[in-house]
Amino acid sequence: MSKAVILLSGGLDSTTVLAIAKSLGYDCYELSFDYGQKQRSA
């Protein structure tokens, strides 16, 4: 199984990329960073 690292921002684009990769059979690893942005999820 192929592997993919997906950088997640929590937005629609990165979430869609994750869904597409999973639907194509990739073994996905998600990565996100907390860099103190103003608009962050609680």
mmCIF file of the N, C-alpha and C atoms, coordinates in Angstrom:
data_MODEL
# 
_entry.id   MODEL 
# 
loop_
_atom_site.group_PDB 
_atom_site.id 
_atom_site.type_symbol 
_atom_site.label_atom_id 
_atom_site.label_alt_id 
_atom_site.label_comp_id 
_atom_site.label_asym_id 
_atom_site.label_entity_id 
_atom_site.label_seq_id 
_atom_site.pdbx_PDB_ins_code 
_atom_site.Cartn_x 
_atom_site.Cartn_y 
_atom_site.Cartn_z 
_atom_site.occupancy 
_atom_site.B_iso_or_equiv 
_atom_site.pdbx_formal_charge 
_atom_site.auth_seq_id 
_atom_site.auth_comp_id 
_atom_site.auth_asym_id 
_atom_site.auth_atom_id 
_atom_site.pdbx_PDB_model_num 
ATOM 1   N N  . MET A 1 1  ? 0.851   -1.187 0.000  1.00 0.00 ? 1  MET A N  1 
ATOM 2   C CA . MET A 1 1  ? 0.000   0.000  0.000  1.00 0.00 ? 1  MET A CA 1 
ATOM 3   C C  . MET A 1 1  ? 0.886   1.236  0.000  1.00 0.00 ? 1  MET A C  1 
ATOM 4   N N  . SER A 1 2  ? 0.585   2.168  -0.886 1.00 0.00 ? 2  SER A N  1 
ATOM 5   C CA . SER A 1 2  ? 1.328   3.427  -0.951 1.00 0.00 ? 2  SER A CA 1 
ATOM 6   C C  . SER A 1 2  ? 0.968   4.297  0.236  1.00 0.00 ? 2  SER A C  1 
ATOM 7   N N  . LYS A 1 3  ? 1.922   5.113  0.657  1.00 0.00 ? 3  LYS A N  1 
ATOM 8   C CA . LYS A 1 3  ? 1.718   6.003  1.796  1.00 0.00 ? 3  LYS A CA 1 
ATOM 9   C C  . LYS A 1 3  ? 1.666   7.442  1.319  1.00 0.00 ? 3  LYS A C  1 
ATOM 10  N N  . ALA A 1 4  ? 0.925   8.276  2.058  1.00 0.00 ? 4  ALA A N  1 
ATOM 11  C CA . ALA A 1 4  ? 0.835   9.701  1.751  1.00 0.00 ? 4  ALA A CA 1 
ATOM 12  C C  . ALA A 1 4  ? 0.846   10.485 3.047  1.00 0.00 ? 4  ALA A C  1 
ATOM 13  N N  . VAL A 1 5  ? 1.585   11.587 3.049  1.00 0.00 ? 5  VAL A N  1 
ATOM 14  C CA . VAL A 1 5  ? 1.564   12.532 4.160  1.00 0.00 ? 5  VAL A CA 1 
ATOM 15  C C  . VAL A 1 5  ? 0.723   13.715 3.710  1.00 0.00 ? 5  VAL A C  1 
ATOM 16  N N  . ILE A 1 6  ? -0.328  14.003 4.473  1.00 0.00 ? 6  ILE A N  1 
ATOM 17  C CA . ILE A 1 6  ? -1.243  15.090 4.130  1.00 0.00 ? 6  ILE A CA 1 
ATOM 18  C C  . ILE A 1 6  ? -1.090  16.196 5.172  1.00 0.00 ? 6  ILE A C  1 
ATOM 19  N N  . LEU A 1 7  ? -0.771  17.405 4.713  1.00 0.00 ? 7  LEU A N  1 
ATOM 20  C CA . LEU A 1 7  ? -0.685  18.555 5.608  1.00 0.00 ? 7  LEU A CA 1 
ATOM 21  C C  . LEU A 1 7  ? -2.085  19.121 5.778  1.00 0.00 ? 7  LEU A C  1 
ATOM 22  N N  . LEU A 1 8  ? -2.595  19.100 6.998  1.00 0.00 ? 8  LEU A N  1 
ATOM 23  C CA . LEU A 1 8  ? -3.964  19.531 7.262  1.00 0.00 ? 8  LEU A CA 1 
ATOM 24  C C  . LEU A 1 8  ? -3.993  20.917 7.892  1.00 0.00 ? 8  LEU A C  1 
ATOM 25  N N  . SER A 1 9  ? -4.781  21.791 7.261  1.00 0.00 ? 9  SER A N  1 
ATOM 26  C CA . SER A 1 9  ? -4.986  23.123 7.828  1.00 0.00 ? 9  SER A CA 1 
ATOM 27  C C  . SER A 1 9  ? -6.334  23.201 8.534  1.00 0.00 ? 9  SER A C  1 
ATOM 28  N N  . GLY A 1 10 ? -7.167  22.204 8.301  1.00 0.00 ? 10 GLY A N  1 
ATOM 29  C CA . GLY A 1 10 ? -8.522  22.225 8.837  1.00 0.00 ? 10 GLY A CA 1 
ATOM 30  C C  . GLY A 1 10 ? -9.520  22.824 7.867  1.00 0.00 ? 10 GLY A C  1 
ATOM 31  N N  . GLY A 1 11 ? -9.012  23.304 6.732  1.00 0.00 ? 11 GLY A N  1 
ATOM 32  C CA . GLY A 1 11 ? -9.881  23.900 5.726  1.00 0.00 ? 11 GLY A CA 1 
ATOM 33  C C  . GLY A 1 11 ? -10.412 22.875 4.735  1.00 0.00 ? 11 GLY A C  1 
ATOM 34  N N  . LEU A 1 12 ? -11.209 23.364 3.816  1.00 0.00 ? 12 LEU A N  1 
ATOM 35  C CA . LEU A 1 12 ? -11.859 22.503 2.835  1.00 0.00 ? 12 LEU A CA 1 
ATOM 36  C C  . LEU A 1 12 ? -10.858 21.849 1.883  1.00 0.00 ? 12 LEU A C  1 
ATOM 37  N N  . ASP A 1 13 ? -9.848  22.586 1.456  1.00 0.00 ? 13 ASP A N  1 
ATOM 38  C CA . ASP A 1 13 ? -8.889  22.042 0.489  1.00 0.00 ? 13 ASP A CA 1 
ATOM 39  C C  . ASP A 1 13 ? -8.125  20.845 1.036  1.00 0.00 ? 13 ASP A C  1 
ATOM 40  N N  . SER A 1 14 ? -7.529  20.994 2.202  1.00 0.00 ? 14 SER A N  1 
ATOM 41  C CA . SER A 1 14 ? -6.726  19.895 2.739  1.00 0.00 ? 14 SER A CA 1 
ATOM 42  C C  . SER A 1 14 ? -7.593  18.709 3.157  1.00 0.00 ? 14 SER A C  1 
ATOM 43  N N  . THR A 1 15 ? -8.812  18.979 3.606  1.00 0.00 ? 15 THR A N  1 
ATOM 44  C CA . THR A 1 15 ? -9.738  17.905 3.955  1.00 0.00 ? 15 THR A CA 1 
ATOM 45  C C  . THR A 1 15 ? -10.138 17.123 2.707  1.00 0.00 ? 15 THR A C  1 
ATOM 46  N N  . THR A 1 16 ? -10.332 17.826 1.589  1.00 0.00 ? 16 THR A N  1 
ATOM 47  C CA . THR A 1 16 ? -10.668 17.178 0.321  1.00 0.00 ? 16 THR A CA 1 
ATOM 48  C C  . THR A 1 16 ? -9.506  16.325 -0.175 1.00 0.00 ? 16 THR A C  1 
ATOM 49  N N  . VAL A 1 17 ? -8.294  16.841 -0.069 1.00 0.00 ? 17 VAL A N  1 
ATOM 50  C CA . VAL A 1 17 ? -7.112  16.074 -0.475 1.00 0.00 ? 17 VAL A CA 1 
ATOM 51  C C  . VAL A 1 17 ? -7.016  14.785 0.336  1.00 0.00 ? 17 VAL A C  1 
ATOM 52  N N  . LEU A 1 18 ? -7.261  14.868 1.629  1.00 0.00 ? 18 LEU A N  1 
ATOM 53  C CA . LEU A 1 18 ? -7.242  13.675 2.481  1.00 0.00 ? 18 LEU A CA 1 
ATOM 54  C C  . LEU A 1 18 ? -8.299  12.670 2.027  1.00 0.00 ? 18 LEU A C  1 
ATOM 55  N N  . ALA A 1 19 ? -9.502  13.132 1.760  1.00 0.00 ? 19 ALA A N  1 
ATOM 56  C CA . ALA A 1 19 ? -10.582 12.239 1.326  1.00 0.00 ? 19 ALA A CA 1 
ATOM 57  C C  . ALA A 1 19 ? -10.249 11.571 -0.006 1.00 0.00 ? 19 ALA A C  1 
ATOM 58  N N  . ILE A 1 20 ? -9.675  12.326 -0.930 1.00 0.00 ? 20 ILE A N  1 
ATOM 59  C CA . ILE A 1 20 ? -9.309  11.763 -2.228 1.00 0.00 ? 20 ILE A CA 1 
ATOM 60  C C  . ILE A 1 20 ? -8.212  10.714 -2.060 1.00 0.00 ? 20 ILE A C  1 
ATOM 61  N N  . ALA A 1 21 ? -7.192  11.034 -1.277 1.00 0.00 ? 21 ALA A N  1 
ATOM 62  C CA . ALA A 1 21 ? -6.095  10.084 -1.057 1.00 0.00 ? 21 ALA A CA 1 
ATOM 63  C C  . ALA A 1 21 ? -6.613  8.795  -0.427 1.00 0.00 ? 21 ALA A C  1 
ATOM 64  N N  . LYS A 1 22 ? -7.482  8.911  0.555  1.00 0.00 ? 22 LYS A N  1 
ATOM 65  C CA . LYS A 1 22 ? -8.043  7.720  1.200  1.00 0.00 ? 22 LYS A CA 1 
ATOM 66  C C  . LYS A 1 22 ? -8.881  6.915  0.215  1.00 0.00 ? 22 LYS A C  1 
ATOM 67  N N  . SER A 1 23 ? -9.647  7.593  -0.634 1.00 0.00 ? 23 SER A N  1 
ATOM 68  C CA . SER A 1 23 ? -10.493 6.882  -1.601 1.00 0.00 ? 23 SER A CA 1 
ATOM 69  C C  . SER A 1 23 ? -9.654  6.171  -2.659 1.00 0.00 ? 23 SER A C  1 
ATOM 70  N N  . LEU A 1 24 ? -8.435  6.653  -2.896 1.00 0.00 ? 24 LEU A N  1 
ATOM 71  C CA . LEU A 1 24 ? -7.538  6.014  -3.849 1.00 0.00 ? 24 LEU A CA 1 
ATOM 72  C C  . LEU A 1 24 ? -6.723  4.886  -3.217 1.00 0.00 ? 24 LEU A C  1 
ATOM 73  N N  . GLY A 1 25 ? -6.942  4.656  -1.920 1.00 0.00 ? 25 GLY A N  1 
ATOM 74  C CA . GLY A 1 25 ? -6.294  3.541  -1.246 1.00 0.00 ? 25 GLY A CA 1 
ATOM 75  C C  . GLY A 1 25 ? -4.967  3.848  -0.573 1.00 0.00 ? 25 GLY A C  1 
ATOM 76  N N  . TYR A 1 26 ? -4.635  5.120  -0.436 1.00 0.00 ? 26 TYR A N  1 
ATOM 77  C CA . TYR A 1 26 ? -3.385  5.481  0.240  1.00 0.00 ? 26 TYR A CA 1 
ATOM 78  C C  . TYR A 1 26 ? -3.500  5.262  1.746  1.00 0.00 ? 26 TYR A C  1 
ATOM 79  N N  . ASP A 1 27 ? -2.396  4.870  2.347  1.00 0.00 ? 27 ASP A N  1 
ATOM 80  C CA . ASP A 1 27 ? -2.272  4.801  3.799  1.00 0.00 ? 27 ASP A CA 1 
ATOM 81  C C  . ASP A 1 27 ? -1.847  6.199  4.229  1.00 0.00 ? 27 ASP A C  1 
ATOM 82  N N  . CYS A 1 28 ? -2.775  6.977  4.796  1.00 0.00 ? 28 CYS A N  1 
ATOM 83  C CA . CYS A 1 28 ? -2.551  8.408  5.033  1.00 0.00 ? 28 CYS A CA 1 
ATOM 84  C C  . CYS A 1 28 ? -2.043  8.703  6.438  1.00 0.00 ? 28 CYS A C  1 
ATOM 85  N N  . TYR A 1 29 ? -1.117  9.650  6.464  1.00 0.00 ? 29 TYR A N  1 
ATOM 86  C CA . TYR A 1 29 ? -0.591  10.196 7.712  1.00 0.00 ? 29 TYR A CA 1 
ATOM 87  C C  . TYR A 1 29 ? -0.852  11.689 7.670  1.00 0.00 ? 29 TYR A C  1 
ATOM 88  N N  . GLU A 1 30 ? -1.588  12.188 8.663  1.00 0.00 ? 30 GLU A N  1 
ATOM 89  C CA . GLU A 1 30 ? -1.962  13.597 8.682  1.00 0.00 ? 30 GLU A CA 1 
ATOM 90  C C  . GLU A 1 30 ? -1.010  14.378 9.573  1.00 0.00 ? 30 GLU A C  1 
ATOM 91  N N  . LEU A 1 31 ? -0.669  15.585 9.141  1.00 0.00 ? 31 LEU A N  1 
ATOM 92  C CA . LEU A 1 31 ? 0.255   16.429 9.881  1.00 0.00 ? 31 LEU A CA 1 
ATOM 93  C C  . LEU A 1 31 ? -0.303  17.843 9.918  1.00 0.00 ? 31 LEU A C  1 
ATOM 94  N N  . SER A 1 32 ? -0.331  18.433 11.108 1.00 0.00 ? 32 SER A N  1 
ATOM 95  C CA . SER A 1 32 ? -0.752  19.827 11.244 1.00 0.00 ? 32 SER A CA 1 
ATOM 96  C C  . SER A 1 32 ? 0.152   20.513 12.257 1.00 0.00 ? 32 SER A C  1 
ATOM 97  N N  . PHE A 1 33 ? 0.165   21.820 12.217 1.00 0.00 ? 33 PHE A N  1 
ATOM 98  C CA . PHE A 1 33 ? 1.016   22.616 13.093 1.00 0.00 ? 33 PHE A CA 1 
ATOM 99  C C  . PHE A 1 33 ? 0.180   23.658 13.811 1.00 0.00 ? 33 PHE A C  1 
ATOM 100 N N  . ASP A 1 34 ? 0.473   23.898 15.068 1.00 0.00 ? 34 ASP A N  1 
ATOM 101 C CA . ASP A 1 34 ? -0.124  25.003 15.811 1.00 0.00 ? 34 ASP A CA 1 
ATOM 102 C C  . ASP A 1 34 ? 0.934   26.102 15.873 1.00 0.00 ? 34 ASP A C  1 
ATOM 103 N N  . TYR A 1 35 ? 0.766   27.115 15.033 1.00 0.00 ? 35 TYR A N  1 
ATOM 104 C CA . TYR A 1 35 ? 1.745   28.201 14.986 1.00 0.00 ? 35 TYR A CA 1 
ATOM 105 C C  . TYR A 1 35 ? 1.165   29.516 15.488 1.00 0.00 ? 35 TYR A C  1 
ATOM 106 N N  . GLY A 1 36 ? 0.062   29.416 16.256 1.00 0.00 ? 36 GLY A N  1 
ATOM 107 C CA . GLY A 1 36 ? -0.493  30.586 16.920 1.00 0.00 ? 36 GLY A CA 1 
ATOM 108 C C  . GLY A 1 36 ? -1.319  31.488 16.021 1.00 0.00 ? 36 GLY A C  1 
ATOM 109 N N  . GLN A 1 37 ? -1.901  30.950 14.969 1.00 0.00 ? 37 GLN A N  1 
ATOM 110 C CA . GLN A 1 37 ? -2.707  31.780 14.076 1.00 0.00 ? 37 GLN A CA 1 
ATOM 111 C C  . GLN A 1 37 ? -3.936  32.307 14.810 1.00 0.00 ? 37 GLN A C  1 
ATOM 112 N N  . LYS A 1 38 ? -4.445  33.459 14.354 1.00 0.00 ? 38 LYS A N  1 
ATOM 113 C CA . LYS A 1 38 ? -5.577  34.106 15.015 1.00 0.00 ? 38 LYS A CA 1 
ATOM 114 C C  . LYS A 1 38 ? -6.853  33.269 14.909 1.00 0.00 ? 38 LYS A C  1 
ATOM 115 N N  . GLN A 1 39 ? -7.136  32.740 13.704 1.00 0.00 ? 39 GLN A N  1 
ATOM 116 C CA . GLN A 1 39 ? -8.345  31.954 13.484 1.00 0.00 ? 39 GLN A CA 1 
ATOM 117 C C  . GLN A 1 39 ? -7.997  30.475 13.644 1.00 0.00 ? 39 GLN A C  1 
ATOM 118 N N  . ARG A 1 40 ? -8.134  29.972 14.843 1.00 0.00 ? 40 ARG A N  1 
ATOM 119 C CA . ARG A 1 40 ? -7.811  28.569 15.067 1.00 0.00 ? 40 ARG A CA 1 
ATOM 120 C C  . ARG A 1 40 ? -9.009  27.855 15.666 1.00 0.00 ? 40 ARG A C  1 
ATOM 121 N N  . SER A 1 41 ? -9.073  26.573 15.417 1.00 0.00 ? 41 SER A N  1 
ATOM 122 C CA . SER A 1 41 ? -10.159 25.766 15.954 1.00 0.00 ? 41 SER A CA 1 
ATOM 123 C C  . SER A 1 41 ? -9.944  25.544 17.445 1.00 0.00 ? 41 SER A C  1 
ATOM 124 N N  . ALA A 1 42 ? -11.025 25.512 18.176 1.00 0.00 ? 42 ALA A N  1 
ATOM 125 C CA . ALA A 1 42 ? -10.942 25.317 19.624 1.00 0.00 ? 42 ALA A CA 1 
ATOM 126 C C  . ALA A 1 42 ? -10.794 23.855 19.967 1.00 0.00 ? 42 ALA A C  1 
# 
